Amino acid sequence: MDPSRSVLIILTAATLASCPGVRELEPTPPERTDIAQIGRKVPPHEPLPGSQARTALLLTQAIPGLSAHVEVREYYVSQGRALTIVSPSEAVFEVRSGRFEISAPGVKGEHLAGISWSAVPGERVVVRTTSEMAILRAMYVVKD
């Protein structure tokens, strides 16, 4: 028998002998119960009048001392549909997912998720999906 083959067999046998058996494995610890569960409420998706899009109000937060609040809203637009938004106040728009063909002051053409732009009150923003579905997020500063 070849000496290198003998050494290989002895090393393999020694390695297998040093492995712990099934009975020697550590037991699985019980599930943790001290972690607080955080529930997330899914906001209702309401239809937008005059369009096929839906919207959801994600957050409303008061701005102390300014008599205004921040409103974060998402618009869900299905494939091949267009949505026209007239900004009711100062706003920042962001494409969250999908592709939009955008027509707004300072922004034109097709854009993917991640693009953002601002609008002043009364500016018209027109978006049209060029993918299956796209989501547009709007963050408004609304005076009370």
N, C-alpha and C positions, 0 to 999 in steps of 0.2 A: 504494500500500500504506500502511496506517495506521502512523504512526511508533511507537506503543506496541507494535504487533505485531512490527515489525522489531526493536525492542529485546529483546522476549521471545525471538525466534528466535536472536538473537546471544548472549544470556545462556545459553540452553539449549545451544547449540553449544559455548560456552566451557566450561560445566560438564561436558559429556560428554567434551570433549577433555582436561580435567584429571584425569579418573578414571583410575586405574591399570588397565592391561590385565590379562588373566588371567595372563600370564607374569610380571608384576611383583608378584603377591601373595606374601606370605610363606609358606614351606612349613609344614606341620603338624609340630610338634615330636614326637619319639618319646615313647612312654609312659614314665612315671617308674618306676624300679625301686628307688629308695631308700626308699620308703614301706613301713613294716612292716605286714604283713597281720595283722589281729587276728581270730582265729577265735572264733566264739560257739557254744558247745555248747548245744543245745536240751535242757532237762531232760526226762526221761521223764514222760509223763502216765499216772499210775496210777489205776485205778478205786478209788472209795471204797466199802468194804463197806457194804451196806444202803442204797445210793442209786444214782441214775443219773449222779451227778457224777464228775468226775475231778479229780485234784490233781497238783501238781508242786512239788517242793521246789526253790526258786530259789537260796537262799543259807543257809549256816550259818556263823556267825562267832562265835568265842570272845570272851568279855568278860574280859580279864585282871584278876586280883585279885578277881573276884566269884564264881568257880566257877559260871559260868552261860554260856549262849550265846544268840545271837539266831538265830531261825529265820524265814525269809521263805518263805511258801507261797502258791500261788494255787489257787483252786478254780474249776473250769469247770463251769457249770450250764447244761444245755440248756433250750430253750423249754418253759415250763409246768411245770417241775420245781421241787421244793423241796429244800432242804438244811438239816439241823439240825447245828449244831456246838456242842459243849460245850467251852468254852475250857479247855485243859489247864493254862494258866498265864496270867500277865498278857499281854494281847494288844491290838493295835490292828488294826481291820478297815477296809478301804477298798474301795469299789466302783470297780473299774478300768475296766469297760466295760459297756454295756447298762443295763438297768433291773431293779432288785430291789424287791420288796415286803418290807420288813424288819420283823422283830419281835424286838427286843432291848431290854434295859434302857436306857431313855433315848432310844431311836430306834424310831419306828413309822411305817408308811406306805411309799409308793412313792418311791424315790430314784434319781437318775441317777448317772453316774460322777462321782467327786470327793468324795462324802460319806464321812466317816470317823468312827469312834467307838471307844471303848475298852471292854474287858471284863476282869473279874477272874476268877481261877480258878473254874471250876464254873458260870459263867453260861452260859445257853443262848441261842444266836443262831440264829434261823430266817430264812432268805432264800428267796424264791420268785421265779423270773424272770417278768417281764412283757414281755420282748422275745425276740428269736430265741435269743440266747445271752448270758450275762452272766458276768463274771469278778469274783471276790471275792478280794482279797489280804489275808492275815493275817500279822502280824508278832508273833511270840511271843518272850518272854524266858523261857527254860527253865533252871531250876536243875539243875546236874549232880549 
